[in-house]
């Protein structure tokens, strides 16, 4: 039994009834025309919830939420209502008054509403009053404003009994902000069904907390589905949202506020913008979530690897309240410890302007941009993540992988550690991430199983890569403009199993305490490959997702100076000596492909990292071998885009080489 359900029913009943003081004899006072006008126009005086401001530079104050804020109160639980006051919309009663289609509750207590009300249920109780309204097959429709408007109370609780179904609807001209609009805490509980039709703006909009416990809640909203300033708790609920804006949103960027917690239940969200958007922290601890944003991954911004070099026509945007279509989005921290997720998003599937921490759960996703993105640190320590489609896979300033299983299919980089902040959108649709080169960025792999199929770089870090354990299988690019591994400083390996295949044009090879062998061996998609030692023992196997021309392998079984052979489809395809290519690359440069032959190596550029043309000879149409002409490259750049054989002037790229060729 969940900790939020441990409270005894007797205590809960006592908590509710204590607020139900013996009602004063019912006043026959009715809500007059002026009162009704105020009720209908009240929303016009309510300030809208703050626009999202997830681009704060200092997120440290928002990355932790106190435990008590993540637990419901005793009074939030559903209880019996046998002694409640039954509302008659035609006449005033204990604790409420009526007039001109408005029922106004003015005292603490438990009230029951059944049948149809064409007007508004308004709560105008005391600051410390808890008002519970049991909707017993009720239907409230208000063309002028919110169906339920909580003007004043400490907390308003909407209880939906089991085997009942109720409907709340506003009109398209309503200015109240939500079909349920509140200036106080709102709780929805009970095992019944509640349908909310938001024809003007949001389904539920409250300035304080929103908690939904167990109820089957369906929301159709012109704008956002559920919105709360302070925090949203979804505990064992069954929630369906169709929203023209965000699905579920918490909006306040303030310590201990602006968070969303999901624990248990089922959630089906279809939103034009973000699915779940927490201004501070988004916690996913359990439940079954299906989220589609922006029409799905197929509607993501069209991008290619050329975008990184400045050839794309898109421009990133930044600033507050910029539309985005991310799946699970947090301003400061996104934490997944459990649950089952099916995400189909036009923008990032998982996104945080601060940190992302995945330690459990089963995540299946398709993304029009990143599978998972964190401006700061992304930690993956447990659970499973399968990205059937994405632009880049796991992207952050710092990537830490210590457990779990990840399978990534990316049209650009599989893993990318880069610096800078992610652009929230692109031409009013999600866009590529505006990262700048930063040698301080890093990728650390110490455990887990990682499988990458990337059209761009398989593993790309603007700084370093460190591998001490785990299993990593990388199918890298087939073109010469990317590499299986791409690192700005070092790739040090001291443990685990690493097997990479791809093109040789931009190849970099790891170094470290554990042996590494790089072999020129070509194959096609679907080919089975093996790495064998000199005695014929198989040390590593893989099925190639696509064509390759080089194999890089590392395991604890390798020994420096020994020869290892790659077999493709059962036939010997090439061999190499462990440690011979360590720290260097071979193959084509920026403009061509190298010659292939067993064990042959090309040179490297002057920094020992970037490859030069093999044997010092450039392909036809590019600069001939030899040193760069004195004074730098010819006007307009190097013909054909190739790199001259020899050193590049320190700290410069030749004029005419397009874009920023740093590790992006």
C-alpha positions in Angstrom: 0.0 0.0 0.0 1.4 3.4 -1.0 2.4 5.7 1.8 -0.1 8.3 0.7 -2.9 5.9 1.4 -1.9 4.8 4.9 -4.1 7.3 6.8 -7.0 5.6 8.6 -10.5 6.2 7.3 -11.6 7.3 10.7 -9.0 10.0 11.0 -9.9 11.2 7.5 -13.6 11.3 8.3 -12.9 13.3 11.4 -10.7 15.7 9.5 -13.5 16.4 7.1 -16.4 16.6 9.6 -14.4 18.9 11.9 -14.8 21.6 9.2 -18.5 21.0 9.0 -19.7 23.1 11.9 -23.4 23.0 12.4 -24.5 25.3 9.7 -26.4 28.4 10.7 -30.1 28.3 9.8 -30.1 28.8 6.1 -30.4 32.3 5.1 -33.0 32.9 2.5 -30.7 35.5 1.0 -30.1 34.9 -2.6 -27.2 35.7 -4.9 -28.5 38.9 -6.6 -27.8 40.1 -10.1 -24.8 42.1 -8.8 -23.4 39.0 -7.1 -24.0 36.9 -10.2 -22.2 39.5 -12.3 -19.3 39.4 -9.9 -19.2 35.6 -10.1 -19.3 35.6 -13.8 -16.7 38.3 -14.1 -14.5 37.2 -11.3 -12.1 35.5 -13.8 -11.5 38.8 -15.5 -9.9 40.0 -12.2 -7.8 36.9 -11.7 -4.3 37.2 -12.9 -3.4 34.4 -15.3 -0.8 32.0 -14.1 2.7 33.1 -14.9 4.2 32.2 -18.2 6.8 29.6 -18.2 10.3 30.9 -17.5 12.4 27.8 -17.8 15.5 29.7 -18.9 16.7 30.8 -15.5 20.5 30.7 -15.3 20.6 29.7 -11.6 18.6 26.6 -11.1 20.2 25.3 -7.9 17.5 26.8 -5.7 14.8 24.8 -7.5 16.3 21.4 -7.9 15.0 20.0 -4.6 11.4 19.8 -3.3 10.8 19.1 0.4 9.3 15.6 1.1 6.1 17.0 2.7 5.3 18.9 -0.4 5.2 15.6 -2.3 2.7 13.9 0.1 -1.0 14.4 0.1 -2.8 15.5 3.3 -5.3 13.4 5.2 -8.1 15.5 4.0 -7.2 14.8 0.4 -8.4 11.2 0.6 -11.9 10.2 -0.4 -14.3 9.5 2.5 -17.9 8.7 3.2 -20.4 11.6 2.9 -23.6 10.3 4.5 -24.1 13.4 6.7 -23.3 16.0 3.9 -25.6 18.9 3.0 -27.5 18.2 -0.3 -27.7 21.2 -2.5 -31.0 22.2 -4.1 -30.1 24.7 -6.9 -33.7 26.1 -6.6 -33.4 27.3 -3.0 -30.8 28.3 -0.3 -29.7 25.8 2.3 -27.3 25.3 5.2 -24.0 26.9 4.2 -25.0 27.9 0.7 -27.2 30.4 -1.1 -28.6 30.5 -4.6 -29.7 33.0 -7.2 -29.8 33.6 -11.0 -28.3 30.2 -11.8 -25.4 30.5 -9.3 -25.0 28.3 -6.3 -22.6 29.9 -3.8 -21.1 27.9 -0.9 -20.1 30.3 1.9 -19.2 28.0 4.8 -16.8 25.0 5.4 -18.4 21.6 5.1 -19.3 18.8 2.8 -22.0 19.3 0.1 -23.5 17.1 -2.5 -24.7 18.2 -5.9 -26.7 16.0 -8.3 -28.4 16.6 -11.6 -28.0 19.6 -13.9 -26.9 23.1 -13.1 -26.9 25.6 -15.9 -24.8 28.2 -14.2 -21.9 28.3 -11.8 -20.9 26.6 -8.6 -19.0 29.2 -6.7 -17.1 28.8 -3.4 -16.7 31.9 -1.3 -15.8 30.6 2.1 -13.3 31.7 4.8 -9.6 31.7 4.3 -9.1 28.7 6.5 -12.2 26.8 5.4 -12.1 23.4 3.6 -15.1 22.9 1.3 -15.8 19.5 -0.1 -18.2 19.1 -3.0 -19.5 15.6 -3.9 -20.5 15.5 -7.6 -23.0 12.7 -7.7 -23.9 12.3 -11.4 -23.9 16.1 -11.7 -23.6 18.2 -14.9 -22.6 21.9 -14.5 -22.5 24.0 -17.7 -21.8 27.7 -17.6 -21.7 29.6 -20.9 -20.5 32.8 -19.1 -17.6 31.6 -17.1 -16.1 28.7 -15.1 -18.3 25.8 -14.1 -16.7 25.7 -10.7 -15.1 28.9 -9.4 -13.3 28.8 -6.0 -13.0 32.4 -5.2 -12.0 31.9 -1.5 -11.2 28.9 0.7 -8.2 27.1 2.1 -9.0 24.0 0.0 -11.7 22.9 -2.4 -12.2 19.1 -2.7 -14.2 17.7 -5.6 -15.2 14.1 -4.8 -16.4 11.8 -7.5 -18.0 8.7 -6.0 -17.5 5.2 -7.5 -20.0 4.3 -10.2 -20.9 7.9 -10.8 -20.1 10.2 -13.8 -20.2 14.0 -13.8 -19.5 16.7 -16.4 -18.1 20.2 -16.0 -18.1 22.6 -19.0 -17.6 26.3 -19.6 -18.4 28.5 -22.6 -16.0 29.7 -25.3 -16.4 33.3 -24.1 -15.4 32.5 -20.5 -12.6 34.7 -19.0 -12.2 32.6 -15.9 -9.0 30.8 -17.0 -10.4 27.4 -16.5 -13.5 25.3 -16.4 -12.5 24.7 -12.8 -10.8 28.0 -11.7 -9.5 28.5 -8.2 -7.5 30.8 -6.0 -6.8 28.0 -3.5 -5.8 24.4 -3.4 -7.9 22.0 -5.4 -8.2 18.3 -4.8 -10.1 15.8 -7.1 -10.6 12.4 -5.6 -12.9 9.3 -5.8 -13.2 6.3 -8.0 -15.8 7.8 -10.3 -15.5 9.5 -13.7 -15.3 13.3 -14.2 -15.3 14.9 -17.7 -14.1 18.5 -18.1 -14.8 20.4 -21.3 -12.7 23.6 -21.5 -14.0 25.6 -24.4 -12.3 28.8 -23.5 -8.9 28.0 -22.0 -7.7 25.4 -19.4 -9.4 22.4 -17.9 -8.3 23.1 -14.3 -6.5 26.3 -13.4 -5.5 27.0 -9.8 -3.1 29.5 -8.2 -2.1 27.0 -5.6 -1.8 23.2 -5.5 -3.7 20.6 -7.6 -4.0 17.0 -6.4 -5.8 14.2 -8.3 -6.2 10.9 -6.4 -7.5 7.8 -8.2 -10.3 9.6 -10.2 -10.9 8.8 -13.8 -10.5 12.4 -15.2 -11.0 13.3 -18.9 -10.1 16.8 -20.0 -10.6 18.4 -23.5 -9.0 21.8 -23.4 -8.6 24.6 -25.9 -5.4 25.5 -24.1 -3.8 23.6 -21.2 -5.3 20.5 -19.6 -4.3 20.9 -15.9 -2.5 24.0 -14.6 -1.3 24.8 -11.0 1.0 27.5 -9.9 2.5 25.8 -6.9 2.5 22.1 -7.6 0.6 19.1 -9.2 0.3 15.6 -7.5 -1.2 12.8 -9.7 -1.5 9.8 -7.5 -3.1 6.6 -8.9 -5.3 8.7 -11.2 -6.6 7.8 -14.7 -6.1 10.9 -16.7 -6.9 11.6 -20.3 -6.0 15.0 -21.8 -6.5 16.5 -25.2 -5.0 20.0 -25.1 -4.3 22.8 -27.6 -1.5 23.9 -25.2 0.3 21.9 -22.6 -1.1 18.7 -21.1 -0.2 19.2 -17.4 1.7 22.2 -16.1 3.1 23.7 -12.9 4.1 27.3 -13.4 5.8 28.9 -10.4 9.6 29.2 -10.4 10.0 29.4 -6.7 11.7 27.2 -4.1 9.4 24.2 -3.1 6.9 25.1 -5.9 6.4 24.7 -9.6 6.7 20.9 -9.4 4.8 17.9 -10.8 4.7 14.4 -9.2 3.3 11.3 -10.9 3.0 8.1 -8.9 0.8 5.3 -10.1 -2.2 5.4 -12.4 -2.6 5.7 -16.2 -2.1 8.9 -18.2 -2.9 9.5 -21.9 -1.8 13.0 -23.0 -2.1 14.5 -26.5 -0.9 18.1 -26.4 0.0 20.5 -29.1 2.8 21.8 -26.9 4.5 20.1 -23.9 3.0 16.9 -22.4 4.2 17.5 -18.8 5.9 20.8 -18.0 7.2 21.6 -14.5 8.8 24.9 -13.9 11.1 23.4 -11.3 11.0 19.6 -10.8 9.2 16.8 -12.6 9.1 13.5 -10.7 7.9 10.3 -12.3 7.8 7.5 -9.8 5.3 5.1 -11.3 2.3 4.8 -13.6 1.7 4.1 -17.3 2.2 7.2 -19.4 1.4 7.7 -23.1 2.3 11.1 -24.3 2.1 12.7 -27.8 3.2 16.3 -28.4 3.0 18.5 -31.5 1.5 15.7 -33.5 4.4 13.4 -32.8 8.0 12.9 -34.0 7.1 13.0 -37.6 6.2 16.7 -37.1 9.6 17.6 -35.7 11.8 20.2 -37.3 13.6 18.8 -40.4 17.3 18.8 -39.6 20.4 17.2 -41.0 24.0 17.0 -39.9 24.6 20.1 -42.0 22.8 22.2 -39.3 25.8 22.0 -37.1 28.0 23.7 -39.8 25.6 26.6 -40.3 24.1 25.4 -43.6 20.6 25.0 -42.1 17.9 27.7 -42.7 16.6 27.4 -39.2 17.3 29.9 -36.5 17.1 29.1 -32.8 15.0 31.2 -30.5 15.2 31.8 -26.8 13.3 33.7 -24.2 10.3 33.2 -22.0 7.0 31.6 -23.1 8.5 30.2 -26.3 6.3 27.4 -27.7 7.8 23.9 -27.5 6.4 20.4 -27.9 8.5 18.4 -25.5 7.2 15.2 -23.8 8.4 15.4 -20.2 9.9 18.8 -19.5 11.4 20.4 -16.4 12.9 23.8 -15.7 15.4 22.5 -13.1 15.3 18.7 -12.6 13.6 15.7 -14.3 13.7 12.5 -12.3 12.4 9.1 -13.4 12.5 6.3 -10.9 9.7 4.1 -12.2 6.8 3.8 -14.6 6.2 2.8 -18.2 6.4 5.4 -20.9 5.4 5.6 -24.5 6.5 9.0 -25.8 5.9 10.4 -29.4 7.1 14.0 -29.4 7.9 16.6 -32.0 10.6 18.1 -29.7 12.7 16.4 -27.0 11.1 13.4 -25.4 12.9 14.1 -22.0 14.1 17.6 -21.3 15.5 19.6 -18.4 17.2 23.0 -18.4 19.0 21.7 -15.4 19.5 17.9 -14.8 17.9 14.7 -15.9 18.2 11.6 -13.7 16.9 8.2 -14.9 17.2 5.3 -12.5 14.2 3.2 -13.4 11.2 2.8 -15.6 10.7 1.5 -19.1 10.9 4.3 -21.6 10.0 3.8 -25.3 10.1 6.9 -27.4 10.2 8.6 -30.8 11.4 12.2 -30.9 11.7 14.9 -33.5 14.7 16.2 -31.6 16.6 14.7 -28.7 15.6 11.5 -26.9 16.9 13.0 -23.7 18.4 16.4 -23.1 19.8 18.2 -20.1 21.5 21.6 -20.2 23.6 20.5 -17.2 24.0 16.8 -16.3 22.2 13.7 -17.6 22.5 10.6 -15.4 21.4 7.2 -16.5 21.7 4.6 -13.9 18.8 2.1 -14.3 15.7 1.2 -16.2 15.5 0.9 -20.0 15.3 3.5 -22.7 14.6 2.7 -26.3 14.7 5.6 -28.8 13.3 4.2 -32.0 13.7 7.6 -33.7 15.5 10.8 -32.6 17.8 13.5 -34.0 20.3 13.1 -31.2 20.1 10.5 -28.5 21.4 11.4 -25.0 22.6 15.0 -24.9 23.9 17.1 -22.0 26.8 19.2 -20.8 27.9 16.1 -18.7 26.7 12.6 -19.4 27.0 9.9 -16.7 26.0 6.3 -17.5 26.3 3.8 -14.8 23.6 1.2 -15.4 20.4 0.4 -17.2 19.9 -0.4 -20.8 19.7 2.1 -23.6 19.1 1.5 -27.3 19.3 4.6 -29.4 18.7 5.2 -33.1 19.7 8.7 -34.1 19.9 10.7 -37.3 22.7 12.7 -35.9 24.9 11.9 -32.8 24.1 9.0 -30.5 25.6 10.5 -27.3 26.6 14.2 -27.3 28.3 16.1 -24.5 28.4 19.7 -25.4 28.2 23.1 -23.7 25.6 25.8 -23.7 21.8 25.9 -23.4 19.2 24.2 -25.6 17.1 26.4 -27.8 13.6 25.9 -26.7 12.1 26.1 -30.2 12.9 26.7 -33.8 10.7 28.9 -36.0 8.0 28.3 -33.4 8.7 24.6 -33.5 11.3 22.7 -31.6 14.8 23.1 -33.0 18.4 22.1 -32.8 20.3 22.8 -29.7 22.6 25.8 -29.7 25.7 24.3 -28.2 29.1 25.9 -28.2 32.4 24.1 -28.0 33.6 23.5 -24.4 36.5 21.2 -23.5 35.2 20.9 -20.0 32.3 18.7 -21.2 32.5 14.9 -20.5 30.9 11.5 -21.0 31.5 8.9 -18.3 30.4 5.3 -18.7 30.9 2.9 -15.8 28.1 0.3 -16.3 24.9 -0.6 -18.1 24.4 -1.7 -21.7 24.4 1.0 -24.4 23.5 0.3 -28.1 23.9 3.2 -30.5 22.9 3.4 -34.2 23.9 6.9 -35.3 24.1 8.6 -38.7 26.3 11.3 -37.1 28.9 10.7 -34.5 28.3 7.6 -32.4 29.8 9.1 -29.2 30.7 12.8 -29.4 32.2 14.9 -26.6 33.4 18.4 -26.9 35.7 17.4 -24.0 36.6 13.9 -22.8 35.1 10.4 -22.7 35.9 8.0 -19.9 34.9 4.4 -19.9 35.5 2.1 -16.9 32.8 -0.5 -17.3 29.6 -1.6 -19.0 28.9 -2.7 -22.6 28.9 -0.2 -25.4 28.0 -1.1 -29.0 28.2 1.7 -31.6 27.2 1.6 -35.2 28.4 5.0 -36.4 28.2 7.0 -39.7 28.6 5.8 -43.2 29.9 9.2 -44.4 33.3 10.7 -43.8 32.1 13.9 -42.2 31.4 12.1 -38.9 33.1 9.4 -36.8 32.3 6.4 -34.7 34.0 8.3 -31.8 34.6 12.0 -31.7 36.2 13.6 -28.7 37.8 17.0 -28.1 40.5 15.9 -25.7 40.7 12.2 -24.7 38.8 9.0 -24.7 40.3 6.9 -21.9 39.1 3.3 -21.5 40.1 1.1 -18.5 37.2 -1.4 -18.4 34.1 -2.8 -20.0 33.5 -3.9 -23.6 33.5 -1.5 -26.5 32.7 -2.4 -30.1 32.3 0.3 -32.7 31.8 0.2 -36.5 31.4 2.9 -39.1 33.2 5.0 -41.6 36.9 5.8 -41.2 36.9 9.3 -42.5 36.9 11.1 -39.1 37.9 8.2 -36.9 39.4 8.7 -33.5 40.5 5.8 -31.4 40.3 5.5 -27.6 43.4 5.0 -25.4 43.9 3.9 -21.8 44.8 1.1 -19.5 42.7 -1.4 -21.5 43.8 -2.5 -24.9 42.1 -1.2 -28.1 42.4 -2.5 -31.6 41.2 -0.8 -34.8 40.8 -2.8 -38.0 40.0 -1.9 -41.5 37.2 -4.3 -42.3 34.2 -3.5 -44.5 30.7 -5.0 -44.4 27.1 -4.3 -45.1 23.9 -3.9 -43.1 22.9 -7.2 -41.5 26.4 -8.7 -41.6 27.5 -10.6 -38.6 30.9 -9.7 -37.4 33.3 -11.3 -34.9 36.6 -10.2 -33.3 38.9 -13.2 -32.8 42.3 -13.5 -31.1 45.3 -15.3 -32.7 44.1 -18.6 -31.4 40.6 -18.2 -33.0 38.7 -17.5 -29.8 35.8 -15.1 -30.3 36.1 -12.1 -28.0 33.2 -10.0 -29.4 30.3 -10.3 -31.8 27.7 -7.9 -33.3 25.2 -7.7 -36.2 25.9 -4.6 -38.2 22.8 -2.3 -38.6 24.4 -0.7 -41.6 27.5 -0.6 -43.8 30.9 -0.1 -42.2 34.5 0.2 -43.1 36.3 0.1 -39.8 35.9 -1.9 -36.5 37.1 -0.6 -33.2 37.2 -3.1 -30.3 38.2 -3.0 -26.6 37.9 -5.5 -23.8 39.8 -6.8 -20.8 40.9 -9.8 -23.0 43.0 -7.7 -25.3 46.8 -7.5 -25.0 49.0 -4.8 -26.5 51.1 -5.9 -29.4 48.9 -9.0 -30.2 47.1 -9.3 -33.5 43.3 -9.6 -33.7 41.2 -10.5 -36.7 37.7 -9.3 -37.7 35.5 -11.8 -39.5 32.5 -10.6 -41.5 29.8 -13.1 -42.4 32.2 -15.9 -41.4 35.0 -14.7 -43.7 38.2 -13.0 -42.6 37.9 -9.2 -43.4 40.9 -7.6 -41.8 43.2 -7.6 -38.8 45.0 -5.2 -36.6 47.5 -5.0 -33.7 46.2 -4.0 -30.3 47.5 -0.5 -29.4 48.9 0.3 -32.8 46.4 3.0 -33.6 45.8 4.1 -30.0 44.9 7.8 -29.8 45.0 8.4 -33.5 42.8 7.9 -36.5 43.1 6.7 -40.1 41.1 7.1 -43.3 39.8 10.1 -45.2 39.8 13.7 -44.1 37.1 16.3 -44.4 36.9 15.9 -48.2 37.6 12.3 -49.1 38.0 8.6 -48.1 41.1 6.8 -47.5 42.4 3.7 -49.1 41.5 0.4 -47.4 43.7 -2.5 -46.8 44.4 -4.8 -43.9 46.2 -3.0 -41.2 47.0 0.1 -43.2 47.0 3.4 -41.4 46.8 7.0 -42.5 48.6 9.8 -40.8 47.0 12.2 -38.4 46.8 15.9 -38.3 49.3 17.8 -36.3 47.3 17.5 -33.1 47.4 13.7 -33.2 43.7 13.5 -33.1 42.1 14.5 -36.4 42.9 12.3 -39.3 44.9 13.3 -42.4 44.8 11.6 -45.8 46.4 8.1 -45.8 49.9 8.0 -47.0 50.0 11.7 -47.4 48.1 11.6 -50.7 44.9 13.7 -51.0 42.0 12.4 -53.2 41.6 13.9 -56.6 40.2 17.4 -56.7 41.6 18.4 -53.3 44.8 19.9 -52.2 47.8 17.8 -53.1 50.0 16.3 -50.3 52.5 18.3 -48.6 52.5 21.2 -46.2 50.0 24.0 -46.3 51.1 26.9 -48.4 52.9 29.6 -46.4 50.4 32.2 -45.1 47.5 29.8 -44.8 44.9 28.5 -47.1 44.1 30.0 -50.5 41.4 32.6 -50.7 38.0 31.0 -50.5 39.2 28.0 -48.6 40.6 24.6 -49.6 39.3 23.3 -52.9 36.9 20.4 -52.4 36.8 21.0 -48.6 39.7 18.7 -48.0 42.3 19.0 -45.3 45.9 19.5 -46.5 48.4 16.8 -45.5 50.5 18.3 -42.8 49.9 20.6 -39.9 47.2 23.2 -39.6 48.2 26.6 -38.3 47.8 26.5 -34.5 44.3 27.4 -33.2 42.8 28.2 -36.7 40.6 26.7 -39.3 41.5 27.5 -42.9 39.4 30.3 -44.4 36.5 29.0 -46.3 35.9 25.9 -44.2 32.2 26.2 -43.5 30.8 26.6 -40.0 32.2 25.6 -36.7 34.0 22.3 -37.1 34.4 21.8 -33.4 32.9 18.7 -31.9 29.3 19.7 -31.8 
